[in-house]
Amino acid sequence: MHGINLSANARTVSVDCLQAILADGIDLALLTKHAHWNLKGSRFIALHEMLDGFRSDLDGHVDATAERIVQLGAVAEGSVQAVAASTRLPVYPDALRAEEDHLAALAERYAALVGAVREGIDQTGGAGDAVTADILTGFARSLDKALWLVEAHAG
C-alpha cells in the first residue's frame, strides 16, 4: 500500500481545514434547502429552482471535501451532531418567509463560507497540499457564482 505522499504537517493542516469546511458546507446545504422550502413571494418558483441547483452543487463539493478527508487518513465528521457542534455559520432565523429576508440571510452565509474556503486554499497550499487547495478552489468558484446570483436577485 503506497498512500498519498504528503508530510504529516500537510495532512494535519488539510484535515483540520477540511473538517471545518465540511461542517460549514453541510450546514449551508441544509440552510439552502430550508430557504428553498420556506420562502414566499412573487419570484417563488425562480428562487425555489435556483436554490435547488445551489443545493445540488453544494452536495457535490461537500462530497469531494469528505472524500478528501478520508483519502488523507481521517474520518469525515459529517453527522448532524458533529455539524451542529462545529459549524461556524451564523444561526439561520427560522421565522423568515419573505424572499428578500431569505436572500439576505443566504448571502451572509455564502459569503462566510467562501471566505473560509479561500483561507483553506491558502492554508492547504502553503502546507504543500496542492490537491486539497485545488479541490477547495473548485468549491470557491461555485460559491462565488452562487453568491453573485443571490446578490443579483436581492437587488
N, C-alpha and C positions, 0 to 999 in steps of 0.2 A: 504494500500500500504506500503510495507516494505522498498524498496530501498536498495542500496548497502551500507553496513556498513563500511564506511571509514570516517576518520576525514575530516573536511573542508580543512585543510592544505594538506592532501594527495590528495584530489580531485583537488585542485588548482595546485599543483605541477604536477600531472599526466596530467591534461587537458592542461596546458601550454606546457609541454614537447610533448605531443601527437599532439597538433596543429602544432607545428614546424615540427615534423617528418612527419605529413600528407602533409604539403606543399612541403617538400623536396621529399617525396615519389611520389607524383603526378608528380612533375617536372621530377624526374628521369624516371618515366614510360613514359612520353611524349618524353623525350630525347632519351630513348632507342628505341622507335618506330621511331623517326626521323632518328637515325643512321641506323636502320633496312631498312628504305626506300631508304636511300641515299648512303650507302657505295658501293664502286666498287672495284673489284679486283678478283684475281684467286680463292679465297675462298668464294666468294659471297654467294653461296647457304648455305654452312655450317654456316657461320656467320649470315646470314639472318634468318635461322631457330633457331639458338641458341638465338638470340636476341628476337625472338617471344616468346620463352619459358621464358626468363627473364621477359618480359613484363607481361606475364600471372602470374608469381609468384609475381611480384610487385603489380599487381592489387589485388591479394588475401590479401596481407599484408596491402595494403592501405585500403582495405575494413574493415579488422579487426581493424585497427587503428581508422578509422572514427566511427565504431560502438562502440568502447570502449569510445570514447569521448562522444557520445550520452548516453551511459549507465551511465556515470558519471554526467549526467545532463546538458551538454553543447551542443552547436551547432557545428557540424563538418564543418569547414570552408574550403570547397573543390572547390569553384568556381574558374574559370580561373583567375578572378580578385584577389581573395584572395591569390591564389597560387603565382601569379606574384608578388604581394606585399610582400609576406612572405618568399619565398624560400631563402635558404642560399647557394644553389649550385651556382657555377660559371656559368656565361652565356656561353652557348654552341655555338661554332663558326658555323654559318650557312653554310659556304662555304666548309666545309670538304667533301671530296669524298673518299679518299684513305682509305682502310681498317685499316692500321696502325694508321692513324690520328684519326679515329673514336674510335679505341680500346684504344688509349692513353687518349682521352677525356672522354670516358666512365669510364675507370679505375679511373681517378681522381675523378669523381663524385660518383661512387660506394664507393670508399674509404671514401669520405667525409660523405656520408650518413651513412655508417656502423659506423663511428666514432661517429656521433651524436646519433645513436641508442644505442650504448654502453653507452654513457653518460646518455641517458634516462633510461637505465636499472638501473644504479647506483642511479640516482635521484629518480625514482619512487619506487624502492625497499627501499631506505633509508627513504623515506617518509611513508613507511608502505603499499604500494600498490603492493603486490606480484603478483597479477593477471596481472596488466599492465606490470610489469617487465617481466613476463613470455611471454606475447604477444610480447614484444619487443625482447626477447631472440630468439624467433622463426624467427622474421624478421631479426635479426643479422645473424643467421645461414644461411638463404637464401642469404643474401647479401654477406657473406663471400664466399659462394660457387660460386656465380656469378662473384665476383671479381677475385677469383682464376682462373676461366675459361677464363675470359677476358685477364688476365695477361699471362696465358699459351698460348693463341692464339697470343698475341702480341710478344712473343718470348723472 
